[in-house]
Amino acid sequence: MTERDDKHLKSVDGGVGEAHVPDGTPAGPEEKPKLSRREKFRSRGIFLLPNLITTGALFAGFYAIVAGMNGDFLPASLAIFVAIALDTADGKVARITHTESEFGAQYDSLSDMVAFGVAPALVAFSWGLSSLGKAGWVATFVYMACAALRLARFNTKGDNASFTGLASPSAAALIACSILVWVEYVGGQPSMLAAAIMAAVTVCVALLMVSNFEYFSPKNIDFKGRVPFVTLVFVVLGFSLMLIDPPTVLLTLAVGYAISGPLQYLWRRVKSRD
C-alpha cells in the first residue's frame, strides 16, 4: 500500500484531514434539488380548507356587527353562535387534514378578535349600552380590550389541559345569549336598569377573560374513546332540554361555565385549609 493510499484511508475513516471522494477530489456539500416554478409557488401558498372556514367565522362576526347596528339583534346573536361553530370547526379540520400552519393560526386569531371581541361588544352597545352614555362605551371598550389581551396571552403561552381565563368564544356566547333571551321574552327598548345590568355583566365577563382562573378545556374530551352507555343517554336528554327552551338553556350553560372557574378556585382554597 502506498503512502498516498494510507492517507486516503485515514481521511475516509475519520482521521484528521479533509474528506475525499475515491478520485481524490474534495467532497463538497450535497446539492439540493432545484424546485420548479410551480413547486415554489405552491410552497409559498396557504391551505384553502381551514382558512376558508376561518373566513366564514370572520364573515359571521362582521354580519353580527352590521345586524346589531341595524337593530336586528336576533340574527346578530345567532351570527355569533355561527362564528363559534366555525371557529371550532377550522381547528378540527386543520388537525384532521394535517393542514396546520403559522399563517392559519394568526389568521384565526384575527378572526377571533372580530367575531368574539368586537362583534359582541358592539352588538351589546347597539342593543342598550349606548343609552348609558360614557359608562356604556367604557364597558364596551373594556370588553374589547380584555378580549384582545386574552387572545394575545393564548398566542404566546397557549392552553393545553385547561384554559387560563374564560375563553373568548365562551365570553361572546354569554353576551349573545343574554341579548337573545331579552329579544325572545321581553323585546322592545331596554330600560336603564336592564342596560346597567348588561354593562355590569359585560365588564365581569371581560375581567374573567384576563383572570387566572382555570376553566375546563373541551380539548380534553376524547371522542374516539369508549364511554359508558349512560353517557349517551345524558347527551340525548341534554339535547331534549335545549330544544324545549334554547335561549334559556344556552344562557344557563354559558353562565354556569363562566362561574365554574371562580367556583373551582374557591373550592381549592377551602380544601387547602382543611
N, C-alpha and C positions, 0 to 999 in steps of 0.2 A: 504494500500500500504506500503510495507516495505521500509526501508531506502535505501536498495540496488537498488530497482526498481526506486525510486526517483532520485538517482544519474544517473541511466542508461538513464532515460528520459531527463535529463539535458544535458548529453553528446550527445545524438542524436539530440536534438532540438537546438543545438548551444551553450550550456552552456560551461563553462570552463572545459576542460578535454579532454581526448583522445577519438576519435570516436571509438565506439564498434559496433560489429555486434550483432544480437539477442542472440547468445550463450555466449556473454561476452568476446570474443577474439578480440584483436585489428584488425581494418580493414587495411590491407596492400594495397599498390598500385596495381592498376589493371594490370594484366599480359597481355602483348601484344602477339597476336597470332604469333607463330613461322612460318616463311616463309620457304617453301621448297627450295631445292637447285635450282630448275628450276626458281622459282619466284625471288630468289635472283639474279640469272644470268640475268634475263630479266630486273630487276630494275636497274642494272648497265649498261645495253646496251644503244644503241643510236637509234634514229628514222631513218629508212632507207630512206624513200622517199625524204624528203627535203635535207638530206645530200648527196644523190645520185645526185640531181640536182646541188648542190654546187660543187660536184666533177666534173660534166660536165663543169661548168664555169671555174674551175681551169684548166681542160684539154684544154679548148679553149684558155685560156691565155698562157699556155705552148706551144700550137701549134702555136700561133701567134709569139712567140719568135723564135721558130725554123724556121718557114717560113720566118720571117724577116731576120734572119741570112743567109738563103739560097738565099735571093734576091727575094723571091716570095711575093711581097708587097700587091698584090690584095687579095690573101687568108689570109694573115696576118691581113689586115684591117677588112676583113669580119669576121674573128675569134673573133676579139674584140667585134664586134656587137653581135655575138652569145653569148659571155660571158655576155654582158649586158642583153640580153634577159633572159638567165638562172638565172642571179643574181636577176632579178625582179621576176622570177617565184618561186624561192625557198622560199622567204619570204611569198609570197601569199599562196603557198601550205602549209607551216607550220602553218599559221594562220587559213586557212580553215579546215585543218585536226586536228588542236589542237595538233600539234607535235613540238611546240616551246621549245627550251631548251638552256641552257647556253653553252653547247658544240656546238650546231648548230650556235649560234651567234659568237663564237670565230672562228670556222672553216670558216664561211662565211667571217669574217674579213680578215683572212689569204688568202683566195681565192681572195678577192678583191685586196689585195696588189699585188698579182701576175698578175691578169688579167687587173687591171686598174692602177697599179703603175709601175711595172717592164716591162710588155709587151709593152705598148705604148711608153715608153721611149726607149727601146732597138730597137723597130721597127723603130722609128724616127732616132735613131743613125745609124742603118744599112742602112737606106734609104739615108741619106745625111749629118747628123750632124757629122759623123766621118771625113768628109773632112775638117772640121773647126779646127781640132787638139784639143788642150786643151779646147778651147771655146765650142766645141761640147760636150765633155764628162762632162764638168761643167754644161751645160744646162740640159743634161740628168740626172745628179745626183740631181740637184735642183728639177727637176720634181718628181723623185722617193722619195726624202726626204719629199717634201711637201705632196705627196700622203700619205705617212706613218703618217705624223703629222695630216692630215685631218681625217684619219681613227681612229687614237688614240683619237682625240677630239670627234669624233662621239661616240666612245665606252664609253667614260667617261661622256659625257654630253647628247648625244642623240639629235636628231632633230625631232620635232613633227609637229607643224603647218607650219614651214618653215625650209629651210636648211641654216645653218650659214656657208658661204663659198661654193664655187662651189663643188658639189658632184663629187667624183672620177669617177663614170661611165660617167658623162657628160663631164668631162675633157678628159677621154680616147676617147670618141666619137668624140670630136673636133679634136684630133690628128689623129685619124683613118680617119676621113672624109677628112682632108687636104691631107693626103697621097693618099687616094682613088681618089680624084679629079685630083691629079698630074698624077697618073698611067693611069687614063681613058682618059685624054685630052691632056697631054703633053708627058709623057713617057720619057724613057732614064735616063741617069745620071743627077741629078740636078746640076745646076750651083752653084757657090759660093754665088751668091746673093739669090737664092732660098733657099739654106741651111741656110744662115744667117737669112732670114725672118722666116724660120721654127724654128730656135733656139730662136728667139725673141718671137714667138707665144708660144713655149713650156714653156719658163720662165714666160710669162704673165699668162698662164693658171695655172701654178704651184702656182703663187702668189695669184690668185683668189681662189684656194682651201683653203689656210690658211688665207684668209681675213675674215673680219667680215661682209661682205655684205650678205644681206638676199636674198635667192632665193625661188621661188615658189616650193612647195613640191607636187609631184603627189599624195601623200598620202591624200591630201585634196579633191581629186576628188571622188565624191560619185557615183559609177557605179550602185548602186541599186536604187537610187532616180530617179524621173521623171525629164525630161528636155524638153524644147520647141522643137517642130518638126524641126525648122530651124537648131538646133544644129547638128542633124544627116546629114542634107544637107551639112553643112560646113565640117563635117568629111569626107563625100564622096568626096567632092571637094579637100580636103587635100590629100587624097589617090591618086586621079587622078593626081594632080600636081606632087606627088612624083614618080609616075610611068613614067612620061614624062622624068624626068632627076633626078634619085635617088641620085647620088653623090652630085650634086649642091644643091638640095633641103635639103638634110641631113646636108650639111655643113652650109647652111644658117640658118637652125633651131638651129644647135649647137652653132654657133657664136651669134645668137640672144639671146639664153638662157644665154650664158656666159656673155654678156654685160648687161643683164637685171638687174643684181644685182647692178653694179655701177650706172646705169641709175635711178633705184629706189632710191638709196641713194641721188643722185643729185636732183631728183625731190622733195624729202622730205626737203632737205636743202633750195631749192627755196621757197617751200610753207611755211616753218617756218619763212622766212624773210618777207613774205607778211603780 
